[in-house]
Amino acid sequence: MTKASQQFSLIALACGVSLACAAPSIAATVNLKADLKSSNEVPPNESKGTGSVTATFDTDSNKLSWKGTVSGLIGTVTAAHFHAAEAGRNGAVACPIIGADKGSSFEGSATLTDTQAEDLMAGRWYVNIHTTTHKAGEIRGQVTK
């Protein structure tokens, strides 16, 4: 092997190693949804209101982005939140949904803590729409993948 071909081989090897080490990590984007209805409330109520939330979660940045709609509610929306709890249980507010009281559709995003992200991915989050008629929540849906 000539000196020139040895140098070329070393350069090629160095470039290959550099590219392998510099390869960007690929974040996973997880699609999520929640179907909101009064029968999911704890305890359930008589509302015929419905809603839905679709969301994406970027596992690299911990950014949760969502879009939602509601209709047929008995009361006027006063607040909306993501709560931390399993289905059938009530839990603390994990993340507010700003603007849900402004109309029938809403959207937003938030950067979650590692603990919040773990609970979200484990199915321990739900969306709750609070109204003047049902202050603790008129419609609710568990967030699922």
N, C-alpha and C positions, 0 to 999 in steps of 0.2 A: 504494500500500500504506500503510495507516495505521500509526502508531507502535505501537499495541497489537499488530497482526498481525506487525510486524517483530520485536517482543520475543518473541512466541509462537514465531515461526519460529526465532529464535536459541536459545530455551530448548529447543525440540524437537531442534534440531541438537546442542546441547550434551549433552542426555540420550542421544541416539543414539550420539555419540562415546564418552561415558562407558561405556555398556553394551558397546560393541564392544571397548573397551580392558580392561574388567573381566571379559570372558568367561573362565571358568576353562579351563585347559588340560585336555584330556581324555587321561588316561593309558590306555595300551593294556594290557590284561590278556592275556597269552599263556598258552595251555594247553599243557602239556608232559606227556610220559609216558616211561616206561622199562619194557620187558619184560625181566625178569631170568631168566637161565638160565645153566647151567654152560658151554654151548658158546660163550658170549660172553666167558668168562674168557680171559686171556692168560697161560699156555696154558690151553686147555680142560681140564675134568676130568670125572669119571664121575658126578657128582651128578645125581639126578633132581629136585632141588629147583627150585622156580619162585617167582616173585614179580612184583609190579608196583608201580610208583610212578606216581601222578598228581600233577601240580603246577601251580601258577599262578605267573606272574611278572608283577609290576606294574612296568612300565617307568618309571613316574614316581618311585616310591619305592625301586626296586631290591629290593623284598621278594619273596623266593621262599618259597612255602608248599607243603608236600607232605603226602601220605598214602601209606602203603605197606603191603603185606602180603607175607608169605613163607610157604611150606609145603614139606614134604617134604625138608627139609635133612638131610644126613648128620650134620653136627656141630651144636653149640650156637652160636648167634650170639654173637660176642664184640664186634663193632663193625660199624658201617655208615657209609659216607661217600659224598659226591659227590666224584669225582676229576676233575681237569682233564686230558683227553687225547682224542684222536680214537679212533674205533672201531679195534680191533686193536692199540692201544698202551696201555701202562700209564702212569699219571701220578700226580702228587702229590695229596694230599688237598686239596680246595678248601673243603669244608664238612662238618663232622661231622653225622651223623644221630643225635641223642641219643635214647635209649630204644628203639632197635631190638633191643637185647639183652633186653628185658623181656617179649617175647611175639611173637605172630605178626603183629601189626599195630603200626604206628607213625605218628606225624605230628609235624610241626614247622614251623618257619619260620626264616629268617635274612635279614638285609639284606646284600646283596652289594656289593662294590666295583665300580667302573665296569669294571675289567679282568675281574673274574669274570663280570659281566653280559654283557660282550661275548663271552667264551668260551662261556657258556651258550647265548646266542642263536645262536652260530655252530655249535652242535652238538658242541662240544669238552668236554662233561661226560658222565660216566657214573656210575651208582650201583653200588656194590660192597658185597656182604654178606660179611663175614669170619666164619669159624666156627673152632671148635676143630680140626676135621678139615682145613679148607683155610684156613690162616692168611692167605694172600695174597688170598683171595676164593673163595667157593663158587659164588655166582651174581652175574651182572653184567648191566647193560643200559645202552645208550647213551640219553641224554636227547634226545628229539626233539620237535618241535612237532607 
